[in-house]
Amino acid sequence: MGWGIRRGMIGRFVLMLSDRRFSVPAFVLLVVFWGSAFAVIKVGLGYSPPVLFAGTRTLLCGAVMTLAALVWGGKPNLGRDWPVYLLLAAFNVVLFMGLQTFTILYMPSGSAAVVIYLQPILVGLLAFLMLDEPLSAAKIAGLALGFSGVFAVSAGSFSEASLGTPLGVVFGLGSALSWALGTVFFKRYGERLSMLWAVAVPFLLGGIILTALGLALESFSEMTWNRTFVASWLYSGLIGTALAWALWLGLVRAGEASRVAAYVFFVPLFSVLLGAFFLDEALSLLLLLGAALVVTGIYLVNKRSAASSQPSAKGKE
């Protein structure tokens, strides 16, 4: 009975996210969490090898979310759901976070962001093919405008000498595709999973794999556990990963995957703003152009067609 009550609490949380009064603040928090995590991770990488940093912060997320799931998430049906957990661990954690790390190694942050934030466009296409979500002309235009906004914001970091290597582009495309597949797979197969376990199991398993890979490729002694690194590790693991992914999967479950994914275009915009305010990085007109494109794109992606709104209009008459 206790598990039933706890599962009901998580269910009510997801229902709240389908209400615009709660979904908008949730999106704002998600953008703040992920946008701020970029700067925090950048600081942490100054004190740790990249794969070990990715693995240990992911492992921290998995461990904390497992404790939360044991208290509030009910009992997972691992015998029935293990294929779904493996899919989520593979695409959302090992491939996405691992390839993202190598993308940043081989490319400057601006050009890396452009490649990785192809994700909403890929989600739109995959959701059309795998989830039968509509792909209207307005949605296609909105996704294209949103990506153009990310490109505009990141264009300041482009130069002939710093566009990255072809290998970096391959890693970035793989990271974006992995994230998109993980999102669509969760939307298709994750309804029967507890929200907390949907984060806990994949990130615990993926964290173990990434940490083991880091130990094989890098040296643990190269990690400098001073106050700055510990603060970066805790923030990126608990806020930028655990809380952010719980919000992300809750929002994906509550709405259309393609519409929800479009909002992540705001993340690089917020990251640039943080860099300007806290790292004294320059703002430019490209940021304003990018922001306008992103806002317009998200409006078009979430715009309901006349056909879809017609029944509700009739219902009111």
Helices and strands as residue ranges (DSSP letters): H 2-17, H 20-44, H 50-72, H 78-88, I 89-95, H 96-106, H 109-116, H 119-130, H 137-154, G 155-157, H 166-189, G 190-192, H 195-217, G 220-222, H 227-234, I 235-243, H 244-254, H 257-262, G 263-265, H 266-278, H 285-302, H 306-316
